[in-house]
Every structure is written in C-alpha cells, then in structure tokens.
Amino acid sequence: MATQTTPPSQSNVIGRSVARIDGPLKTTGTAQYAADFHFPNMAHAVPVQSTIASGRIEKLDAAAAQSMPGVLLVLHHGNMDKLYRVVPNDFSATTSEARPPFEDRTIYYWGQYVAVVVAETLEQATAAAAAVKVEYSQTPAKLSTNLGDYAGKRPSVSQRGDAEKAFAAAPIKVDQTYVTPAETHNPIEMHATVAAWEGDSVTLYETSQGVVNHRYAMAQVLGIPRENVTVVTRFLGSGFGGKLFPWPHSALAAVASRRLQRPVKLSVNRTMMFSNVGHRPLCEQRFQLGATTDGKLLSLRQDYINHTSLIDDIDEGCGEATTYLYSVPSLTVTRALAQRNVGTPSPMRGPGAVPGLFAMESAMDELAVALNMDPVELRLRNDATKDESNGQPFSSRHLKECIETGAAKFGWKQRTPAVGSMRRDGRVLGWGMAAASWGAYRFPCAATVALEVDGRVTVRCATQDVGTGTYTIFAQVLQEKTGLPFERIGVHLGDTSMPEGPMSGGSWATASVLPAVSSAADSVVKTLLQVANSTAGSPFAGVDPAKLQLTAGRVHQAGEPAETGVPFEKLIAMARLSRISADGNTTAIFEDPKAKGLSLHSFGAQFVEVEWEPQIARLRVSRVVTVIDGGRIINPKAAANQIKGAVVMGVGMGLLEQTVYDPRTGQPINGNMADYLMATCPDTPEIDVTFLDYPDLAMGEYGARGIGEIGLAGVAPAIASAVYHATGVRVRTLPVRIEDLLQSRIREA
C-alpha cells in the first residue's frame, strides 16, 4: 500500500487529490496481471487462425502438429468438448461472441479460431500451430466499407414532432453524412487466460473488466455450476471496453486445462487483438439540422448505420446523446446494421455517444458557419432545460457552465471567425469546440468491511481496477469513515470469491461501489461502538453507543479529543474477537426512488487548438481545454488522469486511428503496433482539465458520476471544427488525412 507523508484528514479525504495506493505495486513490477500467473506443470496454448473471411473448413490435418516435440493436445471442431451458448438477454452472463469456439465448420471472419495447440512451452505450441493444415471452401465475403447503399429497415430509436416537415420548412439547413472508421482497442496489456482445474472446479486468471459476469458466462459456456467457477483479475492493463465480456480464448484455455488436468495459459498476441477481441465498428451517420435565422433548432434527424458481424447484431447506439443534448421540438433518430465478414464489434470507450457526437457536433459547427454565428453562442442558444426525449428533469445539468467556463479559460473571445485568419509563430491556428455528454449509471454492488484485531481495516469486493484508481477510491472511503492512514487499509478486489461487484465499464464503477463501501463501513463502526459499550473491562462499558465515535482509529466519547480514546483493535481484543465485519450494498439506480423520474447524465465541453503549417502540410493539436460536469469528483488527481488520457485518445481518433481490412481477404492489414497509428507522447497537446464538481445527490451519498467516457466525447468533432477554421477543409470522414488538408487554399503563413 502507498504511504503518504501527510495523510489527508478523516474529514477531507473525499475530493482530495490522492496518490494511487497501487502505484508502488505497478512501478516495482509486483502487480500481477493475468499473463503473470505461473504454476507448476503449466502448459501453453496457441490458437490457429483462419486465413479466409467467409467459407467452410473442409479438412483440418493436425497430424504433423500432434507429432511435434512437446505437443500435448490439438483441439478443433472434430474433437472439441461440448460448449454452450449463454441464455439470450441474460445481462448477468454476457459473452462477446454468442457462438462458442469450434461450434461448427463455418468461417465468419478472417482470423477466426479454427484450432488450438497446447504444448509444454510457448515456443513449441507456436511452432506446432503453424504446422496445422486447413483446407477451405471459400464463399464471397461481405467486406465493403460502403454503408451508404444499405436498403434495409431502419428501426426508430427516438421520435418527437415531425422532423421531416420541420426540416423542409426550416430557413437554414444542414444535411451531411459523417463517417467514423473501425477502431481497434490497443491496451498495453493484451488479453490472456490462465485456466487451472481442481476436481470439478476451475479458476480463471483473466484480463476482465467484469469478473462476476465472466464467472456467470463461463459457467454457462462450460456447462458447470457457477459456484464451480472462480475468476481472478487482480490488475488490468487497461481495457477500453474490449475486456468487458469473455472472448472465445477463455473457453479454449478452460477446455484444454480440463482435458489435460493441468494449468494452461493462452495469451492473445497483437495480431489476434485486431481480429478476435473486438473493435469499434465502422459507422455512417446522416444528420439533418433545420434552424431559424437566429439559430434556434427546429428539427433534427439522425440516421445511423454501423457494421456488425455475421454472428452477432451489435448496435453501436450512435443516438445515445442525440435526443437530449439540445432543445429541439422535432426529432427523429433511426438505426440500422450492416453485416460484414468481420469479428464481432464490442464497446469501445464511449460507445455510441463518441461517434454519435462526432456527427452531431460537426453538424452543429456547420450550422454555425451557415448562420454566421459563433459556435459557442449557437450551443448556448439551444441549451435544454429538461430531457425532451422523455420530459424528465435532469438530476444535474451544467452544460452551459461547462461551455462558458471552457470558453473563458481557452480565450475564445480572441477567436476571429474567418478561415485561416489566426496566426502564431508562422503557423496558422484553428480553434474549434464541441459539447459532450455521457449517461450516469449505478449498478448493484456488495462489499464487506472488516476491522481487524491487528489494527487494520480491510474491504473486499468482486469488482476490479482496470487502471483507473478504483483501489484508491475504496481506501479513501475507509479513511473517511475510520480515520486510519492508507498504510493500515487493505483493499482486496478482483476475485469472484468476494461479494459481487459491478463491471468496470460505462463509467459506472465508482458510483456503484461507493454506497456499498460506505454503508458497510458505517455498519462496522456501529457494531464496534456497541462492542465498546457491551464488553467487560472496556472503558466505555455502559456508555450509550450514540455518545461514542471513531476518530483516527480510536474510540472515544463524543466531544472529547480522539487522543483520549482507545485504539479499536484493543477493544476487539478485549471482546476476544478476531475481527468485526459488516456487509454493505448498493441499489441499482433504476430501483432507487430518489432517482425515479430523473434524467441522469454527465456533461462537458471540449475546446481545441490546432496548428497548421501549409508549407509542409503538417497539422498538430497543440492545446485542449476540457471542462467536465461529472458530479462530485472523489479523487481529482486520478480523475484528471482519466480525462487527459481520454483527450489523447481523442487526438488519435481525430487524426490517426483506423483499422483497415483487406477488401479481398478481410485481414486487418495494419494489424500491428507499427502500422496502426495511435497518439503517443509527441502527439500529446497541452491539456487543461477543469471539474465543476457539483454533487449529483440522485446518484447517492457522494454524488459521484463516472468520467471515464466523457473525456473522449466531443474531442474528435472539436478537432474537425478547428481543422476547418484553420484550413477551410471540412472533414466529415475520420481520421483527418494529409490528403484532405492538401485541398486547403491556405498556402502561406
């Protein structure tokens, strides 16, 4: 655990910047990630991938591989254990792909697992996997990246008024199509599973953003009772949504381990990361905005379509923020799916809202240009006072303040609107902005807090820390409740043998765990004070527990200094107890009467500066100001880190990232870290983060909402708007390319 030189006091630790307690473990290499687990007699598994995108396996010859040194097992469709699908719409047991591995001989996408080789060493397994021979009969693959020719049904997502009629009558119109490409998750830690059977039970050491869901899902897939499955994720090297639900490699490792009755490790390599463990899908969105000449929105229509796989219908949900962000009387949002021979898409940081906001905020910027109106003023003029999709009031909404604060910090008043009109140090400057939003969620959670006889306080919960600081948030609550320094606080997460906790996705973990930890801590302190009252020999025997309190780890009478009290561990020892423990629970937000009838969301504003050097066609994001209304901020240091990381990810989305599939084979042709471009240190702009810090008490005692997603929302459209301001080129298909900018008429700085 991390030790602070001057620990925050018991009264102010919540809301104070705190160094992460898991930092020393990670910087010293002590933290164990899934692939770090090693056991005696452990074998290694390597999958064999399909080399076609569509067709059928006609023959699979594993004889040569099976005879190679060290090879223990080759699994494929012909000899695979029976695996099962999870129950449809069972949201407690979700898999990323509905189809279990090797269920049939059909090939649905390039890279699909067709066999897995298990050997004594990784090198032996890799060599043998390359020796497996597969013959296919190919069928034409659906690989087109053109979604505009879709002619199928477009189900309604949301509707009010008559958007078509209002658009036709509107004096000012924008009607454009925006495209965001397929993007691949590239966390530092790749996916891995270590499976270890003992009798009829299996322990899976996983790269999981949801250990409880992983346990339930794998129990169904393997056909065994859930109590026979334990899932452990002590640490995660980021996930960005790609590790929310189990992928087929987890089942492959489990079956291999069961067959061999020895531990088996399966690590997904970087090539497999591009085909087998999800991606943000290609999305195409047509936006129609109609407005009055003074900038009031009259109509909004969004028709979005995203690609999905042939085996799973994954709706990206690009209308997530469209229906409530602005006030507009007539609105229509429709959706559609286009099946392609690609791996199943998965959530990626800010699913739905992030690509959706690229289109909507780009359209709003185009509307501002058409109106000859400041983009800030246009958004303020259309601020919503309620959620017009359902008529509900917002639990807390400070979008206007986000925009105004961001504009002031950015210096927006100095912006001149003419394209290419701003210069600095020989470079053309472009300034752009966008609004942002993300839903606020709270899901069930259970936690156990214990006061130990050795003077420590511990908390246990089967949630996980994906690298965002969850360990530290647990410790902050316990320090607030007990006054103990961090070195005397033990936080135990990431193991399904503990009380069930939420997934780390959708920005809901913090809001979900806080009430459970808080209520458990309150209960354990209450029990301690009762023990102090009822234990023979206690200096507080017979004293009304209501007149006692726990401060800085000592029980004392209310009104008296903490130094006059007794350390709680002495009272536990007097009572001949090993510990005092209590459970706490969180109620899901949709079951909470306090939140009933309220629309819960976080809001934000992104302001971006780009530098354009037309002589060498060089574009760089140089400065970002971001203002976030995310409820109460529990740990500003960790929160700012989240937002800054999201902004850098937004730079990648706006300027660099795109997964390119070979139109002949479906193979991701830039499926490696050299060819898939991501923002790195040289691409990182100056970033200023401001939190408004308004507690949203509909979310619970602490008023916290998640912030993992909203930091990315709005960054890409703000970049695109800044690019237009600098160059005059309106980029509607991401990422922004040099080829786009060569169209600029801004030639001299």
NORWO-V761948 format. One record per residue. RES is the residue in one letter. SS is DSSP state (@ for helix, = for strand, . for the rest). PSI is psi in whole degrees, 0 to 359 (999 if undefined). Layout:
<<RES;SS;PSI> <RES;SS;PSI>>
This chain:
<<M;.;148> <A;.;145> <T;.;125> <Q;.;142> <T;.;316> <T;.;93> <P;.;146> <P;.;149> <S;.;167> <Q;.;333> <S;.;341> <N;.;16> <V;.;328> <I;.;126> <G;.;2> <R;.;144> <S;.;123> <V;.;135> <A;.;143> <R;.;133> <I;.;341> <D;.;0> <G;@;310> <P;@;325> <L;@;321> <K;@;321> <T;@;341> <T;.;359> <G;.;13> <T;.;328> <A;.;133> <Q;.;119> <Y;.;171> <A;@;312> <A;@;353> <D;@;350> <F;.;127> <H;.;139> <F;.;154> <P;.;142> <N;.;26> <M;.;136> <A;=;168> <H;=;138> <A;=;140> <V;=;122> <P;=;156> <V;=;131> <Q;=;148> <S;.;146> <T;.;10> <I;.;165> <A;.;340> <S;.;129> <G;=;212> <R;=;144> <I;=;120> <E;=;327> <K;=;135> <L;=;117> <D;=;108> <A;.;9> <A;@;314> <A;@;317> <A;@;318> <Q;@;331> <S;.;357> <M;.;155> <P;.;135> <G;.;353> <V;=;130> <L;=;329> <L;=;141> <V;=;117> <L;=;143> <H;=;186> <H;.;326> <G;.;341> <N;.;17> <M;.;144> <D;.;155> <K;.;124> <L;.;157> <Y;.;157> <R;.;155> <V;.;158> <V;.;129> <P;.;141> <N;.;20> <D;.;95> <F;.;357> <S;.;353> <A;.;81> <T;.;136> <T;=;158> <S;.;322> <E;.;130> <A;.;327> <R;.;122> <P;.;156> <P;.;140> <F;.;24> <E;.;326> <D;.;185> <R;.;3> <T;=;139> <I;=;125> <Y;.;340> <Y;.;155> <W;.;136> <G;.;353> <Q;.;138> <Y;=;129> <V;=;346> <A;=;166> <V;=;133> <V;=;133> <V;=;130> <A;=;175> <E;.;324> <T;.;161> <L;@;320> <E;@;319> <Q;@;319> <A;@;321> <T;@;316> <A;@;319> <A;@;324> <A;@;323> <A;@;342> <A;@;353> <V;.;127> <K;=;129> <V;=;131> <E;=;135> <Y;=;155> <S;=;119> <Q;=;149> <T;.;157> <P;.;133> <A;.;145> <K;.;103> <L;.;4> <S;.;137> <T;.;2> <N;.;108> <L;.;355> <G;.;343> <D;.;11> <Y;.;131> <A;.;12> <G;.;193> <K;.;150> <R;.;88> <P;.;149> <S;=;138> <V;=;317> <S;=;148> <Q;=;139> <R;=;144> <G;.;200> <D;.;90> <A;@;322> <E;@;315> <K;@;317> <A;@;323> <F;@;317> <A;@;326> <A;@;350> <A;.;136> <P;.;334> <I;=;129> <K;=;147> <V;=;131> <D;=;97> <Q;=;162> <T;=;136> <Y;=;142> <V;=;130> <T;=;135> <P;.;173> <A;.;135> <E;=;144> <T;.;135> <H;.;134> <N;.;65> <P;.;158> <I;.;315> <E;.;121> <M;.;165> <H;.;146> <A;=;153> <T;=;133> <V;=;117> <A;=;133> <A;=;115> <W;=;145> <E;=;103> <G;.;237> <D;.;7> <S;=;151> <V;=;141> <T;=;128> <L;=;117> <Y;=;114> <E;=;161> <T;.;85> <S;.;136> <Q;.;3> <G;.;84> <V;@;326> <V;@;312> <N;@;318> <H;@;319> <R;@;310> <Y;@;318> <A;@;315> <M;@;330> <A;@;318> <Q;@;318> <V;@;319> <L;@;346> <G;.;37> <I;.;161> <P;.;147> <R;@;331> <E;@;349> <N;@;4> <V;=;128> <T;=;133> <V;=;133> <V;=;125> <T;.;93> <R;.;315> <F;.;153> <L;.;132> <G;.;53> <S;.;160> <G;.;321> <F;.;23> <G;.;338> <G;.;345> <K;.;20> <L;.;318> <F;.;153> <P;=;141> <W;.;166> <P;@;332> <H;@;333> <S;@;316> <A;@;323> <L;@;315> <A;@;320> <A;@;317> <V;@;317> <A;@;319> <S;@;320> <R;@;320> <R;@;316> <L;@;345> <Q;.;46> <R;.;158> <P;.;144> <V;=;133> <K;=;132> <L;=;116> <S;=;128> <V;.;128> <N;.;175> <R;@;325> <T;@;316> <M;@;332> <M;@;333> <F;.;351> <S;.;337> <N;.;355> <V;.;36> <G;.;168> <H;.;161> <R;=;129> <P;.;158> <L;.;130> <C;=;139> <E;=;130> <Q;=;127> <R;=;127> <F;=;131> <Q;=;121> <L;=;134> <G;=;137> <A;=;161> <T;.;170> <T;.;343> <D;.;13> <G;.;11> <K;.;128> <L;=;134> <L;=;326> <S;=;152> <L;=;129> <R;=;130> <Q;=;120> <D;=;108> <Y;=;152> <I;=;139> <N;=;154> <H;=;153> <T;=;175> <S;.;174> <L;.;347> <I;.;350> <D;.;133> <D;.;99> <I;.;112> <D;.;118> <E;.;331> <G;.;44> <C;.;348> <G;.;12> <E;.;316> <A;.;353> <T;.;321> <T;.;344> <Y;.;351> <L;.;320> <Y;=;160> <S;.;119> <V;.;125> <P;.;330> <S;=;125> <L;=;140> <T;=;131> <V;=;128> <T;=;162> <R;=;164> <A;=;157> <L;=;137> <A;=;116> <Q;=;136> <R;.;159> <N;.;68> <V;.;164> <G;.;162> <T;.;128> <P;.;164> <S;.;168> <P;.;140> <M;.;138> <R;.;114> <G;.;42> <P;.;139> <G;.;294> <A;@;320> <V;@;306> <P;@;326> <G;@;318> <L;@;331> <F;@;314> <A;@;311> <M;@;314> <E;@;332> <S;@;318> <A;@;321> <M;@;322> <D;@;320> <E;@;325> <L;@;319> <A;@;319> <V;@;316> <A;@;327> <L;@;350> <N;.;45> <M;.;147> <D;.;132> <P;@;327> <V;@;312> <E;@;321> <L;@;317> <R;@;320> <L;@;325> <R;@;338> <N;.;21> <D;=;141> <A;.;140> <T;.;348> <K;.;168> <D;=;104> <E;.;354> <S;.;336> <N;.;359> <G;.;5> <Q;=;147> <P;=;152> <F;=;140> <S;.;327> <S;.;125> <R;.;121> <H;.;40> <L;@;318> <K;@;316> <E;@;324> <C;@;313> <I;@;315> <E;@;319> <T;@;316> <G;@;318> <A;@;319> <A;@;315> <K;@;327> <F;@;337> <G;.;35> <W;@;333> <K;@;338> <Q;@;358> <R;.;131> <T;.;132> <P;.;339> <A;.;140> <V;.;131> <G;.;16> <S;.;351> <M;=;132> <R;=;153> <R;=;127> <D;.;41> <G;.;4> <R;=;149> <V;=;133> <L;=;144> <G;=;132> <W;=;132> <G;=;162> <M;=;162> <A;=;152> <A;=;162> <A;=;154> <S;=;159> <W;=;146> <G;=;153> <A;.;131> <Y;.;153> <R;.;126> <F;.;166> <P;.;147> <C;=;147> <A;=;147> <A;=;151> <T;=;128> <V;=;137> <A;=;135> <L;=;119> <E;=;154> <V;.;346> <D;.;7> <G;.;10> <R;.;159> <V;=;136> <T;=;154> <V;=;142> <R;=;136> <C;=;136> <A;=;54> <T;.;193> <Q;.;157> <D;.;113> <V;.;11> <G;.;9> <T;.;352> <G;.;22> <T;@;321> <Y;@;317> <T;@;324> <I;@;318> <F;@;315> <A;@;324> <Q;@;317> <V;@;316> <L;@;325> <Q;@;320> <E;@;321> <K;@;330> <T;@;339> <G;.;6> <L;.;145> <P;.;161> <F;@;328> <E;@;348> <R;@;15> <I;=;127> <G;=;124> <V;=;123> <H;=;115> <L;=;173> <G;.;33> <D;=;123> <T;.;358> <S;.;352> <M;.;172> <P;.;144> <E;=;134> <G;.;177> <P;.;169> <M;.;159> <S;.;82> <G;.;158> <G;.;13> <S;.;41> <W;.;355> <A;@;311> <T;@;309> <A;@;333> <S;@;323> <V;@;331> <L;@;310> <P;@;323> <A;@;314> <V;@;318> <S;@;313> <S;@;324> <A;@;319> <A;@;317> <D;@;319> <S;@;320> <V;@;325> <V;@;319> <K;@;317> <T;@;319> <L;@;315> <L;@;327> <Q;@;322> <V;@;318> <A;@;325> <N;@;327> <S;@;357> <T;.;130> <A;.;135> <G;.;350> <S;.;137> <P;.;348> <F;.;13> <A;.;127> <G;.;352> <V;.;133> <D;.;123> <P;@;333> <A;@;343> <K;@;9> <L;=;156> <Q;=;162> <L;=;120> <T;=;132> <A;.;36> <G;.;9> <R;=;138> <V;=;132> <H;=;166> <Q;=;141> <A;.;136> <G;.;345> <E;.;152> <P;.;149> <A;@;330> <E;@;340> <T;@;353> <G;.;189> <V;=;133> <P;=;137> <F;@;329> <E;@;331> <K;@;322> <L;@;322> <I;@;317> <A;@;319> <M;@;324> <A;.;3> <R;.;41> <L;.;150> <S;.;332> <R;=;168> <I;=;124> <S;=;159> <A;=;153> <D;=;151> <G;=;156> <N;=;153> <T;=;135> <T;.;137> <A;.;146> <I;@;326> <F;@;355> <E;@;3> <D;.;119> <P;@;330> <K;@;335> <A;@;355> <K;.;133> <G;.;12> <L;=;148> <S;=;120> <L;.;118> <H;=;156> <S;=;157> <F;=;163> <G;=;172> <A;=;138> <Q;=;129> <F;=;130> <V;=;139> <E;=;132> <V;=;153> <E;=;129> <W;=;124> <E;=;93> <P;.;333> <Q;.;326> <I;.;10> <A;.;51> <R;=;128> <L;=;137> <R;=;138> <V;=;118> <S;=;335> <R;=;139> <V;=;132> <V;=;125> <T;=;133> <V;=;127> <I;=;130> <D;=;87> <G;.;32> <G;=;201> <R;.;135> <I;.;114> <I;.;318> <N;.;94> <P;@;329> <K;@;309> <A;@;323> <A;@;316> <A;@;324> <N;@;319> <Q;@;313> <I;@;317> <K;@;318> <G;@;322> <A;@;321> <V;@;316> <V;@;320> <M;@;325> <G;@;325> <V;@;318> <G;@;316> <M;@;319> <G;@;326> <L;@;342> <L;.;315> <E;.;133> <Q;.;126> <T;.;123> <V;.;123> <Y;=;135> <D;.;122> <P;.;349> <R;.;322> <T;.;341> <G;.;3> <Q;.;135> <P;=;108> <I;.;345> <N;.;38> <G;.;56> <N;.;167> <M;.;347> <A;.;322> <D;.;338> <Y;.;114> <L;.;130> <M;.;157> <A;.;134> <T;.;189> <C;@;315> <P;@;339> <D;@;353> <T;.;124> <P;.;175> <E;=;128> <I;=;126> <D;=;122> <V;=;130> <T;=;132> <F;=;132> <L;.;329> <D;.;50> <Y;.;112> <P;.;134> <D;.;93> <L;@;348> <A;@;341> <M;@;350> <G;.;185> <E;.;319> <Y;.;343> <G;.;28> <A;=;141> <R;.;155> <G;.;153> <I;.;5> <G;.;324> <E;.;319> <I;.;338> <G;.;335> <L;.;328> <A;.;129> <G;.;345> <V;@;312> <A;@;314> <P;@;328> <A;@;322> <I;@;313> <A;@;322> <S;@;319> <A;@;322> <V;@;318> <Y;@;316> <H;@;324> <A;@;321> <T;@;340> <G;.;4> <V;.;122> <R;.;108> <V;.;119> <R;.;355> <T;=;117> <L;.;156> <P;.;163> <V;.;131> <R;.;155> <I;@;323> <E;@;324> <D;@;316> <L;@;338> <L;.;346> <Q;.;349> <S;.;142> <R;.;358> <I;.;100> <R;.;334> <E;.;142> <A;.;999>>
